[in-house]
């Protein structure tokens, strides 16, 4: 009664997701363009926090930075943008069983 109702993923919903890129994750921001069972079509932007990955590989970043790269969330991913990033358009399908989609 007083709890928040979990938002259902529908076409047109904003999507935050992560996708594996080597030992770390890239971040996806977009809009759900279609849903078919466990598959979600997403159109948006994929971001590679290359600068933060570089800092971690050089040993110049702490464990929190590595946690952000391995398990990005909408709350912590902003710290990945402090350093250099690479981005590209993203128009692909994500599997809800394989990718973390919020």
C-alpha positions in Angstrom: 0.0 0.0 0.0 2.7 2.5 0.9 5.6 1.0 -1.1 6.6 2.3 -4.4 5.2 0.4 -7.3 8.0 -1.0 -9.5 7.9 0.7 -12.9 7.2 -1.8 -15.7 9.5 -1.6 -18.7 7.4 -0.5 -21.7 8.2 0.9 -25.1 9.4 4.5 -24.7 10.8 3.9 -21.2 14.2 5.4 -20.5 16.8 2.7 -20.0 20.1 2.6 -18.2 22.1 -0.6 -18.9 25.6 -1.9 -18.9 27.3 -4.2 -21.4 30.6 -6.1 -20.9 33.7 -4.7 -22.5 36.6 -6.9 -21.5 36.9 -7.1 -17.7 34.8 -3.9 -17.2 31.4 -2.6 -18.3 30.4 0.1 -20.8 27.4 2.2 -19.9 24.3 2.6 -22.1 21.7 5.4 -21.9 18.7 5.2 -24.2 15.0 4.5 -24.8 13.3 1.2 -25.2 12.2 0.9 -28.8 10.6 -2.5 -28.6 10.2 -5.4 -26.2 9.9 -9.1 -27.1 9.9 -11.3 -24.0 13.4 -11.0 -22.5 14.8 -9.0 -25.4 14.7 -5.2 -25.3 15.5 -3.0 -28.3 17.4 0.1 -27.2 18.3 3.3 -29.1 20.7 5.7 -27.4 24.3 6.2 -26.5 27.0 3.8 -25.3 29.8 5.3 -23.2 33.2 3.8 -22.6 34.8 5.4 -19.5 38.3 4.9 -21.0 40.0 7.5 -18.8 38.8 5.8 -15.6 39.8 2.4 -17.0 43.2 3.8 -17.7 43.6 5.2 -14.2 42.6 1.8 -12.6 45.0 -0.1 -14.9 47.8 2.3 -13.8 47.0 1.8 -10.1 46.1 5.4 -9.6 42.5 4.9 -8.6 41.0 3.2 -5.6 38.7 0.3 -5.2 35.6 2.4 -5.6 36.7 3.3 -9.1 37.1 -0.4 -10.0 33.6 -1.1 -8.5 32.1 1.6 -10.7 33.7 0.0 -13.8 32.5 -3.5 -12.8 29.1 -2.6 -11.6 27.9 0.8 -12.9 24.6 2.1 -11.6 22.7 5.3 -12.4 24.0 6.7 -9.1 27.7 6.0 -9.3 28.4 6.2 -13.1 28.8 10.0 -12.9 32.2 9.4 -11.4 33.2 7.6 -14.7 32.7 10.8 -16.6 35.4 12.8 -14.6 38.1 11.4 -16.9 38.1 10.9 -20.7 35.2 9.0 -22.2 34.5 7.6 -25.6 31.0 7.3 -26.9 29.0 6.1 -29.9 25.4 5.7 -30.9 23.8 2.5 -29.7 21.0 0.8 -31.6 20.9 -2.9 -30.6 19.0 -5.5 -28.6 19.8 -6.3 -25.0 18.9 -9.6 -23.3 17.4 -9.0 -19.8 19.0 -12.3 -18.7 22.5 -11.3 -19.7 22.6 -7.5 -19.3 21.7 -5.3 -16.3 18.9 -3.1 -17.5 17.3 -0.5 -15.3 
